[in-house]
Amino acid sequence: MTAAAIPTTLHDDVRTLWDYHDMHHELRPTDVGIGLGSHDLGVATCAAELYHVGWFPQLVFTGATAPTTAEVFPNGEAVHYREHARSLGVPDAAILVEPRATNTGENIGFSRAALHRAGIHPRSVTLVCRPYQQRRAYATCRAAWPEVEVLCASRRQPFEEYVAALGVDRVITMLVGDTQRITVHARNGFAIPQEVPAEVEAAYDRLVAAGYTDRLLPG
C-alpha cells in the first residue's frame, strides 16, 4: 500500500489520532531505555540510535511472541530487537532482554523486575515505542511505576511514510485500538487518566464507523 491508499475522507481523522498519541517529549538523559516489543523493528533502530547519542547507558528490550509478530519475529520480539541493536553496534553488556511480556503493562512490570535483578534501580526511563503507542505507554508506566520519571521516544519519520511502510489498514486499526485503551485502561486502573479532546473523540468515532474495529476491546 502507498500513502495515497489512506481514504481521502479519513486522512484528517487518522492524522488527528496520530498527533494525539505523540507525547512530543523533549529528550534528555535518563538512566535506562526500554524498547517495547511490537511488529515495528524501527523501535529497536530508534533505541540503538538513542543509545549511541548517549541518552541512556542501559537498554531493556521487552516482548514475547504475539500472533501479529510470530512470523516476523519467531524467537520473540525482545530477542530480535536485541539482535538488531547488536547489528547497529550496541554492546551486549548494555542490553537486557525480557522475553515474556505480552502487553504494555507486562512490558513495564517485567522490565522493572529484570532491571532490579541486575541491580539497576532507575530514577528515570525513556520508553522507546511505536509513534502511536507513546501516550498509552506513558500512562501505563505512570500508573505501574509512579516513582520514575518517564519520557517517550519514537523513530522520527513523516506520518505518511510510516503509514505506507507499516500498512495503512494496520496502522489505522492500531490507532483506533490505542485510542480506546486510553480511556478503558484508565477506568480499569491500568493507566493514569489522560484527557481526550473532543476532536480526538470525533475522529475516533468516525474511524470506528468506517470499520477500523479489529483492535477494539469488547464491551
N, C-alpha and C positions, 0 to 999 in steps of 0.2 A: 504494500500500500504506500501511497505517497501522501504528503501533507495535504494535497488537494482533495484527498478522499474524505476528509472531515466534512460532513454535511454543512453546506454554507449556512443554513438556518440555525445550526447548533454551534458554530465556531466560537461565537462570543461567549456562550454559556460554558463551553469547555475551558476557554481561557480564564473565565471568572473563577472557576473551581481551581484551576492550576495556580493562579496568583494567590488564592486564599490559602492553599496548603504550603506555600513557600513562606517560611518564617522570616526571611530576609535578615538573618543574623549576621552581624559583622564578626568575622572570625578573629580570635585571639588565642594565645597559647592555653591549652588545657592539659590535664595530667594524662588523659587517655583518650584514644579514638575508638569508637565502637562501630564496626561496619555491620549493618543489619542485612542479613541474607535475604535474597529475592531472586527473581529471574534476570535482574539487571546487573551484568558484570561491571557496568560503569561505576557501581558503588565501590567495588574493590579498586578500580582505577583511581577514583577520587581519593579514597583513603590513602593509597600509596603516594599520590601527589602531595597530599597534605602532610604526610609523614616526612617526606623529603624536604618540604618547605620548613619544617620544624614546628608545626603547630601542636604536635604531641609526640612523646618519645616511645609510647607503647600503643599497640593495636590489639583489639579483640575482634575476631570475625565470628559471628554467631548465626547459626541456622542449620536445620536438618534438611531432609529432602521432602519437598512438597509435591503434590500432583502436578502443579504447574512448572516445576523445575526438575523433576526426576529425569527427564530425557536429556536435558542440557547439562545438569549437574548430578550425575548418578551417584557420586561419592558424598553428596551433601553440599549445601551452599557454602558453608563456612570453609570446608576443605578446599573447594575450588577457588574461593576468594583468596585463601592463603597462597595457593599455587600461583595465582595470577599476580598477587602482590610481590611474591618472591621473584617472579619473572621481570618485575619492574624495579628490582633492586632493594626491596625491603628485606632486611636480615631476619633469619629465623628467630633470633633472640628477642626481636621486637614484636613478635606475633604470638598471641594466644588464640587457640581455636576452641570454640564452644559449639559442639555438633548436635545438640539435642533440641534446640528451641524450634517450636512450630508456630509461634505467633509473637507479636511485638512485646507483649507482657513477659513472655518467657525469654525473649532476646535480652531484655533488660535484667530480669532477675537472675538468669543463668550466667550472664556476663559478669554481673556483680559478684556472684559466688566464685566464678573462675578467677577473677582478679584477687579476691580475698584469699583464695587458696594459694595464690602465687605471692602473697604477702604485699599486695598492692591495694591501697585504700585511697582511691582518688577523691579529691575535693571538687574536681571539675571534669566534665566529659564532653567530647564532641561526638554526637550521633551522626554517622555518615549513612545516608539512605537515599532512596529514590526521591526525586524532587517533590512528588505529590504525597510522600509519606511523612514529610517533616512535621507537620502540625500534630498528627496522631502520635508519632514517636515522641515528640516533645511532651505532650500532655500525659502520655503513659509513663514516661520516665519521671516527670514531676510528681506523679501520684505514687509510684512504686519506690522511688529513691529520692525523697524530698531533700535530703541533706546535701546533694551535689548540685553544683551549678551546671546547667545544660545549655549547650549550643547545638545547632543543627547545620549540617553542610551537605551539599549535593554537587555532583558534577555540573558545571555550568555550560549549557548549550541552548541554542534557540528552541523555543517551545515547539514550533512546527517540526524542526529537525528531530527532536526527541520523540515526538509522537509518531513520526514516519518510521523511525528506526525500530521502535518497540511494537508498533502496530496500533492503528487508530482505534479499533474496537476494544482492544485490550486496555489501552490507557484510559479511554473514556469510562469503561466499566470499572476500572480500579479507582478512578477519581470519584465516581458516584459512590462506590462502596466505602471509601475512606471518609467521604463527607458524612454519610450516615453514621459511621462509627464515632465521629467526634461527639455527637450527642448521646448515642446509645452507650458508649463505653463510660462516659462521664456519669450518666444516670446509674450505671451498674457499679460505680466505684472503681473502675479500672483506669481512669484517667481524670485529670483535673478538668473542670468545665472550661470551655472555650466559647467566646462569642461567635455566633454565626450570623453575619449581616443579612439583611433582607434580600439583597441582590444575590447572595450565595444560595439562600433557601430557594429563591425563584429559579435560579439556574439549575439547581439540583432537581427540582420538581419537573422541569421541562425535559431534562435528560432521562429521568425515570419514565416519564410519559412516552419518550421516544424509544424506550425498550432496553436501555442500558442497565439491566437489573440483575445480571448474573452474580454480582458480588454483594448483593444486599443480604443483610441478616434477616432471618424470618421473624415474623411478628410485627 
